[in-house]
Amino acid sequence: MDKTPYKESYILQLEKLSSIIEDTNSRIISDPPDSLIYDNANFFTKAFLITMCAYLESYLKDSLMTIVDDTNAKLVSAKLPHNLILWGLGAKKDIKETDLKFKSLKLEIKKKDLDDSISGNPFKTRDLFKKFGIELEKNSEFNIQKEAINSIVVKRNKILHHNDEASDVSNKDLTENIIALKKYIINIDELICKHLD
């Protein structure tokens, strides 16, 4: 697999957001400026930061489900007995009657199960990816990117949880954030695809 089914969609959404940011900026610096945009510049800045982080988190959730779905397809194809694997993994020393399932082994992970674990924070992402068997810290690109991505997410969290005005964030910063997020998604996507091969 050379890319997940989600990579291009989220890259495109970030590119559209970048175009909106550029349009907003041109309205602010026009003579005279667009008063609605100019008077509410902080609102737009906050909305843009929140949106770009939402795209990142949605991408992570969707792409990780690709691994779950791929693993389930392999498990169903292999027809491994659920009860034997449960017993053999030692997860249940004393298997209860209610734990027994007379079917092939399949992961019971649903997309909503990832909700509590998904975060744009690259350090939380690193920990979640370990559960999927992917060691992000062994990737030099991730190690280069993680601080920049973390600062974007930290700023978004300050806006959401501490009502930060984001007055220190320019439209140029927002555009650079999107470039960083796109590169990060491209790298993460490559790592997921290598894992699936």
C-alpha angles and dihedrals in degrees: 000000000000096000140001117253088252106052099085094043094055093041088053092049090052090049091051089050089051089054091051090050091051091049091048091050092051090052091051095051096040119111105269098019121230098264095209092055095037095049092047101038094129091052091054092045091053092046091051093050093048092048096050091051091048089055091051093050093046090050091051092050095047095044094048089053086059087066092048092049092046091049092049091051089054092046093050090048091050092049094214113182110249096214096049093050091047090052095042095051090056091231088131119028091179105034111204121221089246090058093057116101120179096213141082118293115267133168112252094208115129127188091254089056088068094056096092093047101044115100136155086223103108093214091056089043089053090054093047092048090056087066087057092050096254119127104204093182090066088065113087093204091056090050090052093046103041099083094050092047091046092054090053091051093044090053091049090050091051089053094049100039105026103030092242109186093218089221089146092061118089128196087251088057090051091051091049089049090056091050089051092047092050092052090047093051091047090052095045090048091054090051092050091049092050088052091052094050 
